[in-house]
Amino acid sequence: MRRLLFQMLVTADGSMAGPGGKLDWHIVDWDFSAYVDRMLRSIDAILLGRRTYEGLAGYWPDAREPEAALMNALPKFVFSSTLRQAAWSNSRIVTEDPVGEVRRLKAMEGSDLALFASSTLAATLADAGLVDEYRIIVNPVLLGKGRPVLPRLAKRIPLRLARTDVFASGTICLCYQPA
């Protein structure tokens, strides 16, 4: 059975986005790029909510970063009830129940699945017990205000620390599993 990995970049004070949705605080250095390359090579597909999809689809098709080829080649499942078409390569819109669809995807043979950002979808899947690992990538910056990681989480989910990866920039990837 495949695992579902949830990955979110956050600030040291717990915001996933600054005021107005700004993401200008993300630190992308050699260590982070190497982590992204390893992670993308370990998964079979990317899961996205509509807003995250639109942001990534507006960037990656023409990106020149080394991981761009992997981002563009991997299958992408976009969970949305409003999006009508997905132009980014290898993208498929899923309009049916996300919990049922993710259970189906996890039951298939293959490598892990990764859910990038997409806080509303992530909360739904976390509440259903479908997230196997939470990768919270903490950037060394304080914003003072911003959007929380999982604002729509309906219940408390105890976690245990599985491992940490520390990057030269001071960014830390905290990998948690449900306790």
SULQUI-V794222 format. One record per backbone hydrogen bond with DSSP energy under -1.0 kcal/mol. NH is the residue of the N-H (numbers start at 1). CO is the residue of the C=O. Records with the same first field share a line. If there is no record, write none. Layout:
NH = CO  CO
This chain:
2 = 106
5 = 113
6 = 133
7 = 115
8 = 135
10 = 137
11 = 15
12 = 141
14 = 11
16 = 147
18 = 22
21 = 18
22 = 19
26 = 23
33 = 29
34 = 30
35 = 31
36 = 32
37 = 33
38 = 34
39 = 35
40 = 36
41 = 37
42 = 39
44 = 112
46 = 75
47 = 114
48 = 77
53 = 49
54 = 50
55 = 51
56 = 52
57 = 53
58 = 54
59 = 56
60 = 56
63 = 60
68 = 65
71 = 67
72 = 68
73 = 69
74 = 70
76 = 90
77 = 46
78 = 92
79 = 48
80 = 94
91 = 88
92 = 76
94 = 78
101 = 97
102 = 98
103 = 99
104 = 100
105 = 101
106 = 102
107 = 103
113 = 3
114 = 45
115 = 5
116 = 47
117 = 7
122 = 118
123 = 119
124 = 120
125 = 121
126 = 122
127 = 123
128 = 124
129 = 126
130 = 125
132 = 4
133 = 4
134 = 176
135 = 6
136 = 174
137 = 8
138 = 172
139 = 10
141 = 139
147 = 17
153 = 150
160 = 177
162 = 175
163 = 175
165 = 173
167 = 171
170 = 167
172 = 138
173 = 165
174 = 136
175 = 163
176 = 134
177 = 160
179 = 158
